[in-house]
Amino acid sequence: MELDVWQLQKEAVSEYAISKDPVIDEITETQAIRLGFGRRWLAHQCATGALTWKRAGVHRNSPKVYSLKKLKELKDGIDPLLKSLI
């Protein structure tokens, strides 16, 4: 049980950090592909509406930016500990 509480505290701290500074959660499309999220997988998730992206700048050739937390949730699923609380 202590491990579960520790993990929940860790999740809460990460959520708080992301809410205070959302830039730490951002990842570009190239970085996402390097981490193992495929280009086709990203395109499929965007096409189905499960994933959204935004431009890092105002120009057309600015990199697409995704949420790393959202990518991990889509790829691995929701954490079983958090799922048990819902």
C-alpha positions, 0 to 999 in steps of 0.5 A: 500500500505504501508503494501505491501512495508513493506512486500517487504522490509522484503522479500528483507532483507531475500533474502539478508541474505540468499545470504550472509549466506546460512547456515541460510536457511538450514534445516535437514530432521528430522527438516523438518518432525518436522515442518510438511513436511511429509517424503512421501511429501519430497520423492515425491518432490525429485522424481519429481525433484522439490526439491533437497538435499545435505549431511551435511557432506561427510559420507553416514550417514550425514543428508540430508539438504534442503532449508527451503525457497524452502520447504515453496514455494513448500508447500504454493506456491509463496507469492501472493504479489510477484506473482503479481509483476511477 
